[in-house]
Amino acid sequence: MPLNLHDPLIQIKITEAVCAFVAICTTFYRLYVRRNRLWVDDAWAIFALLTVFAQIASVFMHLENPAEISHLSDIGAYYLLAVTFYTVIWGSRISIIYSIIRIDPNPKRRKVYVGVSALYLLAVVIMIVQLFWVCEPMPHWKSARNPQCPLTIQVAVLQLVTDILADLFLLLAPLRVFMHLQDKALRRKLVIIFSTCIATTIVSLVHAAFILTTGGIKVIVSALVEDNISLIVANVPVVVTAMMRNGSEQDKVPPPSSTITNTLQFAAEKLRIRKARKAASGLTTTDLGSTTMGNVTVGTLGLYDDSRLGPDGSTFSAHDNPIVLNLMSKSGKTSVIREDDEERFAKAV
């Protein structure tokens, strides 16, 4: 029997199936990438994912023949759909906030972000309470064949105002972090990645417009699209950064070399370090593959020499290959770490 694409119930089921599939896949990939270092933002992404599953169940409880389940179950399915609309979208937003907290080293801004996340949690509680406050005094909608509460203008206004303010904060908050990145190309990439929250704002405007005008099935369809886009957007920073990291690692893979060549290079390097140790006063061996002169620990790629500093502060090996030095105090604590911005951010995300 062919699907009737003009049937509103078929439309919402297709919308949910397609959008939720993408949201679920991106979330599972995000959790796979961060499987060994899960944090609060991942926990909120898991929460949003679980509520997406509950939302899918509520959508498919709306049957072409409502008589197949009890009328009370129909009403419960609507409320479940309405409540999960709020939990998915606001859980995703809180996940984004904690992603920003994880990459922002400033403790003062972190406290602000935690406070804002508490306001987001308060917002979702208020909206769920508002839902029952508006719908319960109007019992006539419960007797419909497929129950759907006619949401009022106050619901649309509250959703619209909170969506715009919340997404505006998510758009502006990470800019302070990215301003300190020296790599302009990376800065542009990250701004674009975190700017994807605008997509949620656009869909929320459409959703609010349908509440204020036509109502009906378009409200549910736009709500499902908004929900799943919000979860996808919450996963974008982790997913895209992981892809960037994988691509950069493939570009940096050295050409294969034989065991003999590696052995000869290692032996030559040890010989060069021994000669340098004899020539330099006060030079001591700390461990295999690294030496210490004064308060500077130097890797086997080259000895620290002020005369060989590059224009960007990096040093060079004997073959003029730029290397990275971790400057350390005598107690062993790192005092200066030179690290590529993109690599550092990829590790954080």
C-alpha positions in Angstrom: 0.0 0.0 0.0 1.6 3.3 -1.1 2.2 6.0 1.4 -0.2 8.9 1.4 2.2 11.9 1.6 -0.8 14.2 2.0 -1.7 12.6 5.3 -0.5 14.8 8.2 0.4 11.8 10.3 2.6 10.4 7.5 4.3 13.9 7.1 5.3 14.1 10.8 6.6 10.5 10.8 8.7 11.1 7.7 10.0 14.4 9.1 10.9 12.7 12.4 12.5 9.7 10.8 14.8 11.7 8.5 15.8 14.4 10.9 16.2 12.1 13.9 18.3 9.7 12.0 20.9 12.5 11.2 20.8 13.7 14.8 21.2 10.3 16.3 24.1 9.4 13.9 26.0 12.7 14.7 25.5 12.1 18.5 26.8 8.6 18.3 29.8 9.7 16.3 30.4 12.5 18.9 30.3 10.0 21.7 32.7 7.7 19.8 35.2 10.5 19.3 35.1 11.5 23.0 34.6 7.9 24.4 37.8 8.2 26.6 37.2 11.7 27.9 33.4 12.2 28.3 32.5 15.4 30.2 29.4 17.4 31.2 28.7 18.6 27.6 28.6 15.0 26.5 26.3 14.1 29.3 23.8 16.7 28.2 24.1 15.5 24.6 23.3 12.0 25.9 20.3 13.5 27.7 19.1 15.2 24.5 19.6 11.9 22.6 17.5 9.9 25.1 14.7 12.5 24.9 14.9 12.2 21.1 14.1 8.5 21.4 11.1 9.4 23.6 10.0 11.9 21.0 10.2 9.3 18.3 8.0 7.0 20.3 5.4 9.8 20.8 5.4 10.5 17.1 4.7 6.9 16.1 2.0 6.6 18.8 -0.1 8.9 16.6 -1.8 6.2 14.5 -4.0 6.5 11.4 -6.7 4.7 13.4 -6.6 6.3 16.9 -9.0 3.6 18.1 -6.2 1.1 18.2 -4.9 2.7 21.4 -6.8 4.3 24.3 -7.8 8.0 24.1 -5.8 8.7 27.2 -2.7 7.3 25.5 -3.4 9.7 22.6 -3.4 12.6 25.0 -0.3 11.3 26.7 1.5 11.0 23.4 0.8 14.7 22.6 2.1 15.8 26.0 5.2 13.6 25.6 5.8 15.1 22.2 5.4 18.6 23.6 7.6 18.1 26.6 10.4 16.4 24.6 10.4 19.4 22.3 11.7 21.5 25.1 14.0 19.0 26.6 15.8 18.2 23.4 16.4 21.8 22.3 17.4 23.2 25.7 19.5 20.1 26.5 21.4 20.6 23.3 21.9 24.3 24.1 23.3 23.5 27.6 25.6 20.9 25.9 27.0 23.7 23.7 27.6 25.9 26.7 29.6 23.2 28.4 31.6 22.7 25.2 32.5 26.4 25.4 33.4 26.0 29.1 35.7 23.1 28.2 37.8 25.1 25.7 37.8 28.5 27.6 40.7 28.7 30.1 39.3 31.9 31.7 37.8 31.0 35.2 35.6 34.1 35.4 34.0 33.5 32.0 33.5 29.8 33.0 31.5 30.9 36.1 29.3 33.1 33.8 28.7 30.2 31.5 27.7 27.9 34.4 25.2 30.6 35.5 23.8 30.9 32.1 23.4 27.2 31.8 21.3 27.3 35.1 19.1 30.0 33.5 18.6 27.7 30.5 17.6 24.9 32.8 15.1 27.3 34.5 13.8 28.3 31.1 12.9 24.7 30.1 11.1 24.2 33.5 9.1 27.3 33.0 8.1 26.4 29.5 7.0 22.9 30.5 4.9 24.4 33.3 3.5 26.9 30.9 2.5 24.1 28.5 0.2 22.5 31.1 -1.0 25.9 32.4 -2.2 26.8 28.9 -3.5 23.4 27.8 -5.3 22.0 30.8 -7.9 24.8 31.1 -9.0 24.0 27.5 -10.3 20.4 27.7 -12.1 20.5 24.3 -8.9 19.7 22.3 -8.6 16.3 24.2 -11.7 15.0 22.5 -10.3 15.4 19.0 -9.4 12.4 16.8 -5.7 13.2 17.1 -5.4 15.5 20.2 -3.3 18.6 19.8 -3.4 21.6 22.2 -4.0 25.0 20.4 -1.1 26.9 21.8 -1.7 30.6 22.5 0.3 33.7 21.7 2.0 33.8 25.1 3.6 30.4 24.3 4.9 31.7 20.9 6.2 34.9 22.4 8.0 33.2 25.2 9.5 30.6 22.9 10.6 33.3 20.4 12.2 35.6 23.0 14.1 32.8 24.8 15.2 31.2 21.6 16.7 34.4 20.2 18.4 35.4 23.5 19.7 31.9 24.1 21.1 31.4 20.5 22.5 35.0 20.5 24.5 34.1 23.7 25.8 30.9 22.1 26.9 32.8 19.0 28.8 35.6 20.9 30.2 33.6 23.9 33.0 31.7 22.1 34.2 34.8 20.2 36.3 35.9 23.2 38.0 32.5 23.2 38.8 32.6 19.5 40.2 36.2 19.5 43.4 35.0 21.1 44.1 32.4 18.4 47.1 33.4 16.3 46.0 31.2 13.4 43.5 33.3 11.5 42.4 30.5 9.2 41.6 28.3 12.3 39.8 31.3 13.9 37.6 31.6 10.9 36.8 27.9 10.9 35.8 27.9 14.6 33.7 31.0 14.2 31.8 29.3 11.4 31.5 26.1 13.3 30.0 27.7 16.4 27.8 30.1 14.2 25.7 27.1 13.1 23.5 27.8 16.1 21.9 30.5 13.9 20.2 27.6 12.1 18.3 26.8 15.3 17.2 30.4 15.6 15.9 30.5 12.0 13.8 27.3 12.5 12.5 28.6 15.8 11.3 31.8 14.0 9.4 29.6 11.6 7.9 27.5 14.4 6.8 30.6 16.3 5.2 32.0 13.1 3.2 28.8 12.6 1.9 29.0 16.2 0.8 32.5 15.7 -0.8 31.9 12.3 -1.9 28.6 10.8 -1.3 26.2 13.7 -2.1 22.5 13.1 0.3 20.0 11.7 2.9 22.7 10.6 3.6 23.5 14.2 4.5 19.9 14.9 6.6 19.5 11.8 8.6 22.7 12.4 9.0 21.7 16.1 10.5 18.3 15.1 12.9 20.0 12.6 14.0 22.6 15.2 14.6 19.9 17.8 16.8 17.7 15.7 18.7 20.6 14.2 19.5 21.8 17.7 21.0 18.4 18.6 23.0 18.3 15.3 24.3 21.8 16.0 25.4 20.8 19.5 27.4 17.9 17.9 29.0 20.0 15.1 31.9 21.4 17.1 33.1 18.0 18.2 32.3 16.2 14.9 33.8 18.8 12.6 36.9 19.3 14.8 37.5 15.5 14.8 37.3 15.5 11.0 39.8 18.4 10.9 42.1 16.6 13.2 41.9 13.4 11.2 42.6 15.3 8.0 45.6 17.1 9.5 47.0 13.8 10.9 46.8 12.2 7.5 48.7 15.2 5.9 51.4 14.9 8.5 52.0 11.1 8.2 55.7 10.7 7.2 56.6 8.4 4.3 57.4 4.8 5.3 61.0 4.0 5.9 62.9 0.8 6.6 64.0 -0.5 10.0 67.7 -0.1 8.9 67.2 3.6 8.1 65.4 4.3 11.4 68.2 2.5 13.3 70.9 4.5 11.5 69.1 7.7 12.2 68.8 6.9 15.9 72.5 5.9 16.2 73.6 9.1 14.4 71.4 11.2 16.7 72.9 9.6 19.8 76.4 10.2 18.6 75.6 13.9 17.8 74.2 14.3 21.3 77.3 12.7 23.0 79.6 15.1 21.0 77.5 18.1 22.0 77.5 17.0 25.6 81.3 16.9 25.7 81.6 20.3 24.0 79.0 22.1 26.3 79.8 22.8 29.9 77.2 21.9 32.5 75.3 19.6 30.2 73.7 16.5 31.8 71.7 13.6 30.6 68.2 13.4 32.1 66.7 10.5 30.2 67.0 8.6 27.0 66.3 10.9 24.1 66.4 14.2 26.0 69.1 16.4 27.6 69.0 19.4 30.0 71.1 22.5 29.8 70.4 25.0 32.6 66.7 25.1 32.9 65.8 24.1 29.4 64.8 20.5 28.4 65.7 19.8 24.8 64.4 16.9 22.7 66.7 14.8 20.5 65.7 16.7 17.4 68.1 19.5 18.3 69.8 21.4 21.1 68.4 24.7 22.3 70.3 27.6 20.8 69.2 31.3 20.9 70.9 31.9 17.7 68.7 29.4 15.9 65.3 30.9 17.0 62.9 31.2 14.1 60.8 34.4 13.5 57.8 32.8 15.3 59.9 31.7 18.3 60.3 28.1 17.3 63.7 26.5 17.2 65.4 24.5 14.4 67.2 21.2 14.4 70.6 20.7 12.8 68.8 20.1 9.5 66.9 23.4 9.8 63.6 21.6 10.5 61.4 23.6 12.9 60.8 21.8 16.2 58.7 22.5 19.3 60.4 22.9 22.7 58.8 22.6 26.1 60.7 24.9 28.3 60.8 23.5 31.9 62.0 24.8 35.2 64.4 22.8 37.3 61.5 21.4 39.3 60.2 19.8 36.1 57.1 22.0 35.7 56.4 23.3 32.2 56.8 27.1 32.0 56.3 27.7 28.3 54.6 25.4 25.9 54.7 26.1 22.2 51.9 24.2 20.4 50.0 24.6 17.2 46.7 26.4 17.8 44.7 23.9 15.8 46.3 20.9 17.5 45.7 22.4 20.9 42.0 23.2 20.2 41.5 19.8 18.6 42.8 18.2 21.8 40.4 20.3 23.9 37.3 19.6 21.8 
